[in-house]
Amino acid sequence: MDLAARCGIAADLSAPICDRAMFHADNGYYLPNVRFQSWRCRTNTVSNTALRGFGGPQGMMGIERVIDAIAAHLGKDPLEVRQINLYGKDERNTTPYHMKLKDNVLPELINDLVVSSGYQERRGKIETFNKTSDVIKRGIALTPVKFGISFTTDFLNQAGAIVHVYKDGSIHLNHGGTEMGQGLFIKVAQIVADAFGVDIDRVKITATHTGKVPNTSPTAASSGSDMNAMAALDAVDRIQRRLVEFAAEKYGVAAEDVYFERGTVRLGAIEKTFSELVMEAYLARVSLSSTGFYRTPKIHFDWETASGRPFYYFVYGAAVTEVELDTLTGEHRMRRVDILHDTGRSLNPAIDRGQIEGGFIQGAGWLTSEELWWDESGALRTHSPSTYKIPTSGDTPDVFNVKIWEPGWNREPTAYRSKAVGEPPLMLAISVHSALCQAVAAASPGGKLPELDAPATPERVLMSIQGK
């Protein structure tokens, strides 16, 4: 597989983005004989920077097209080809970059989604519908996601935090993550509150500031909650150990008999409020402030041999998308989407579901409407909302079922065994493009898999139907 990237006039982030595209060009499939080659092309266009997924979506699109092409050639359901080629458990679990896949849950997750979405029955109904409908055609597709979590640049995999406990029992939290509407601050605040056994109202979290936490890594690579939460927990642990040592000595109890829960601290048979114990510790000159630090363990990669463990763990998910296509205009709509996504033990299911829904819709826009167009001079003409179409609320599917996979948990010791949720959901939208290809095939002579570049705009869809 050759991956050629239009990088523009300057390198910017092209190198790590193209690297991640190669790392994800296998997606969830075991490929024992494969060669990925990446071309980073300098062009007379504006330089590009990172989008959600950071190269992963582009890499995954390639292999999903391969799967669709194999299925079309064999006359099989693409889902059958996907399931046959998934990574296994104890064997068939080595990636092209020689990393052993030890946390693969795709086979079970996909089986659950096939049942809950009624995929097989709906596919049969769609085939019947297409035979009797001349103008409107439908398509359905199920595609998986396997996304690696960590920066592929090693030194970025570090985070810091600072926690202050004041004598009235209130808590101040600051860490190196940037809140951009994704819910990072509330997640880390929840973790700190839970660790101290108090209500979240006690925790005041302030905006990222290098005067408090220096040398922050970018809030990217879906690592914001993972790294900053662990750094905050490290700070909390240091303060708690001091409080436990103080309480055990003062009240003559064993350290293991000191518990923080529901706004109180149990000291054997004695019970005090968190605020009371903090005030006593302050009066006894116990330090109630600490910094915390976290560095992602186990990751390493040898670029000379193209082997190692570039990712701490993987996030998995799958989506079933059903589309309806007007063959006279090339326009389409999503009739129904079913998503099952593994977030480990979710830190906040409401936030995680929002991220899954938003990521999917953003990915659907990337693959169907967000077309970039340059003129002959290299100037970008799709430069504003009047020329560049992003999805709106009207583009959401009529039926949108999003569920967090209940058996999920992280085998690696992350915060509460949770998993990252920022970037992976965007790639669930590859199912939209695959479903469109199925609908176009139903409208094409012989039902052949069409050549349909992304974004699959109405213009491109119509030309594909006409064989152009």
Secondary structure, 3 states (H helix, E strand, C coil): CEEEEEEECCCCCHHHHHHHHHHCCCCCECCCCCCCEEEEEECCCCCCCCCCCCCHHHHHHHHHHHHHHHHHHHCCCHHHHHHHCECCCCCCCECCCCCECCCCCHHHHHHHHHHHHCHHHHHHHHHHHHHHCCCEEEEEEEEEEEEEECCCCHHHCEEEEEEEECCCCCEEEEECCCCCCCCHHHHHHHHHHHHHCCCHHHEEECCCCCCCCCCCCCCCCCCHHHHHHHHHHHHHHHHHHHHHHHHHHHHCCCHHHEEEECCEEEECCEEEEHHHHHHHHHHCCCCCEEEEEEECCCCEEECCCCEEECCCEEEEEEEEEEEEEECCCCCEEEEEEEEEECCECCCCHHHHHHHHHHHHHHHHHHHHCCCCCECCCCCECCCCCCCCCCCCHHHCCCEEEEEECCCCCCCCCCHHHECCCCCHHHHHHHHHHHHHHHHHHHHCHHHCCCCCCCCCCHHHHHHHHCCC
